[in-house]
Structures are given as structure tokens and as C-alpha cells.
Amino acid sequence: FLDFVDKIASQRLIEVVRASTANEAIQVLGVKKVDAIILDLNLASEKSFELARAIRDQPGGEHIPFAFVSADASLTDRVTGAQMGASLYLNKPMDPDALEDAIQRLLLLGSHVRPRILLVDDDQFFTNRATAILLERGMDVKVLNEPSRILEVLHDVDPDILLLDLLMPGISGFDICKMLRTLPR
């Protein structure tokens, strides 16, 4: 696994900082800015989850995207990982392409690019309320109250996330999802 990480890092000019213990990881975070963390659960799930909690408690640690990696991914570990704020949960063994994709996703998540959200709902009161909440959390929100215009707006907005009302007049959220799956993107 570490050989894969080193190979991808050298190809992509990414600096990798390793920590063998929880204390060492916390020390590294105290002196170095990291863009993403990959945490191996083979250290024992409880200790890894404690480390994840400690990372989140560090100044700035709440925003660092991280992934858990495990050879044996139980449902309990996956749920706990999600509760700890993990962005990804990866299974070992990993092929190089999957690992490279995971690293790129983590780096993108940590790039502080505001996610673009397209909110599609015919209820203007709801979209105003939801927009206020999402803007407070640093997201870029575009609203579409006329679901029949989805194709033209989708192309203009190019959202990272699409939030849909399921029950709208004319076209349902289910219909929009089915239609979107037919698009190459």
C-alpha cells in the first residue's frame, strides 16, 4: 500500500508525510499543513478512530479531508468512519488506479473550492431557506424553481451537487434523475 502511495506521489509531485503513531501524527499536524490524510485502520479501529477525533479537535483539523483504509471493512467501522467525518473509506488491497483516484478526490476536497450546488424545487419558500443555510456553510448555491429548465441551467451552472425535490408539477425529481443518467457527464 505504501509503495503505491509513494509511486503516485512521485508521479504527481505530491509530498507524502508519514506518521507511525497517533502522537507522531498529531505532532506533524502541529508543524505542517497537510491537504489530506489517509488513515490505516490496521492500527486497530479504536485507536484510528481516536486519532481521527484528535485530528478533528486540532485547529484547522475539522476541514482536512481524510480517508480510512482497511483490509476488513465492517459495517460498524464504515459507520463510525462516516461519523468521524471521513470523506472516503477504502478497501485493501487497492489497485494503483483506485488509490490514485482516491488521492485526487481527497486533494480536490481539501482545495477549498466552494462546492456548486443546484437546488431544484418549485417551492420558493423552501429554496430561500435552504439557500441561506447552504450559503452560511460556504457553498455556492444556484436555485431553479422551474424544473422544466433543468437542461439549460445544468449546463450553465455545472454543479458539483444537485439537490432535487421529488414531487414537483410537470416533472418529478425521479424523472430528472432518470433523464440525467442518460447524459454523458
N, C-alpha and C positions, 0 to 999 in steps of 0.2 A: 504493500500500500504506500509506504513512504517513498519507495523508488518511483512509483507513478507520480506522486506529488512533486518530487524533485525534478523529474523529467518535464512535466508540464510547466513547472515554474521556470525552468531554464529556457524553454521554448518561448514562453510568453513574457519573459523578463519580469517575473514576479518574485519578490523576496519572500522566502519562507523562514519563519522563526519557529523553532521547535521548543516545546516545554515538556519535560518528562513527568513533572509532578504538578499538583494543583498550586502549591506555593510558588514554584518557578513560573507558572503561567500568570499568576497574579502579579509577580514582580515584573515580568515582561510588559504587562499592560500598564504598569506604573511608569515605565520609562519610554515606551514605544507606542506609537499609534498603529493599530492594526486595522485592516479593512474588512477582514472576515476571520472566522475561527472554525476549524474542523476539530471536533472533539470525539475521540475514540472511546466508545463505551466499554471496550475490553478492559478498561481500568477498574471496572466494577461499576455497575449502573449507579449505585447510590453516590459514590464519590464523584462520578462525572456530573450527576445532576446537582450535587452540592457545588461543584466548580462552576457550572452554568449559572447557578443562583448567585454565587460570589462575583462572577463576571458582570452580571446584570446590576449588581449593587455598586460596582466601581463607577466613578464619574465618567460619563460618556459610554459606559458599558451597555446601557439599555438599548443603544442604537446599533451595536455591532451585530451584523448578521452571522449566524453560525449554523453548522450542521452537526448532527450526531452521526457517527459511523459505527456500525455493529455487524458482526457476523451472525448474530442471532437476535433478530428484531421482533421482540414480543409486542403484542398489542399494548400491554401495560407500559412498556418502555416508550413506545411511539406516542402514546397519550401524554405521558409525563414529559417527553421531549417537547411536544407541542405546547404544553402548559408552561414550560421553561422559556418558550419563545423561539424555539428552533425554527429556522427557515426551511431546512431540509432534513430528512432522515434517510441516510444512505446505507445500503446493504453491502457487506463484504461477501465474496470478493467482488471488486469492481473492475470493469474493463476501462482502459485509458480514456476512451471517448466519453463514457458516462461521468468519470471523475472530472475530466476537463470541462464538461458541460456544467457540472455542479459548482466547480470553482468559478466559472464565468458568471453563473447565476448569483452566487454569493457576492462577488465583486460588484455586479450590477446593483444588487440590493443595497450595498454599502456606499454606492456612489452619490447618495443624497440627491438623486434626481427625483423631483416630485412626481409621484405616480399620477398619470392622467386617467381620470375616471369619467366614463359616460354614464349618466344616470337617466334611464328611460322610464318615465312614469307619467300617466295622464293627470295625476293629482298634483296640482301646483303647490298646494299647502305642504304636502309631504316632501316634494323636491326642494322647496325652500328650506325646510327644517333639516333634511339630510345634507344639503349643500353646506349649511352653516356648520354642522358637526364635522364634516369631512375637511372643510377649509381650516377649521381650528387645528386639525391634525396634520396640516401641511400638505394636503393633497390638492391637485389641480382638478377642478370639477367642471364639467360641461353638462348642461341639462337639456333633455329633449322631452317636451311634453306632447309632441305629435309623433307617435311611434311609426306612422306611415313614412316618415322622412329618414328612417334609420340608415338606409344605404348612403345617402348623400352626406349625412352628418358623420357617420362612421368613418368615411374616407377623410373628411376634413379634420376630425378630432384625433384619429388614430390612437384610441385609448389603450391603456395597459389593462384596465379592468372595466367590465361592463356590468352595471347593476340594473336589473330589469324587474319591473312589476309583472307578475304573471297574468293578471286579469286586467286587460285594457280593451277599450272599444276598437273594433276593426281588426286588430292583430294582437295576439296574446304573446306574452313573454316566451312561452313554449314555441310558438311559431317562429319568433325571431331567432331563438337558439337553433332550431332546425335549419332555418334559412342560412344563418351564419356558418353553420358547419359545411355548407356547400361551397363557401368561398375559399380560395387557396390559402389566404392568411389564417 
